[in-house]
Amino acid sequence: MTRTITFNELRKIKDSLPDGTIHRIADELGVSVETVRNYFGGENFKFGQSCGVHVEAGPDGGIVALDDTAILDRAMAILEEKKAPEEVQA
């Protein structure tokens, strides 16, 4: 399923992830760490692959069309896991 998001929103999600999440997502989805980094805006295609991320210049960092949302979906689930214990304490 294709999803559209701004580049700045995508980077904000990446920056909100706990330490080690990039490696965790890579392990869980069976892709390289560099591929996950490329998904979030990295450009190391020597060791990672392109993963269906298309950026169009524009405001707020531009528009990003994601062909496959598996990495984003996993990142969002991890953010929900991180938020759950905080809500219990509140």
Secondary structure, DSSP 8 states (H G I E B T S, - for coil): --EEEEHHHHHHHHHHS-TTHHHHHHHHHT--HHHHHHHTT---TTTS---SEEEE--GGG-EEEES--HHHHHHHHHHHHHHHHHHHH-
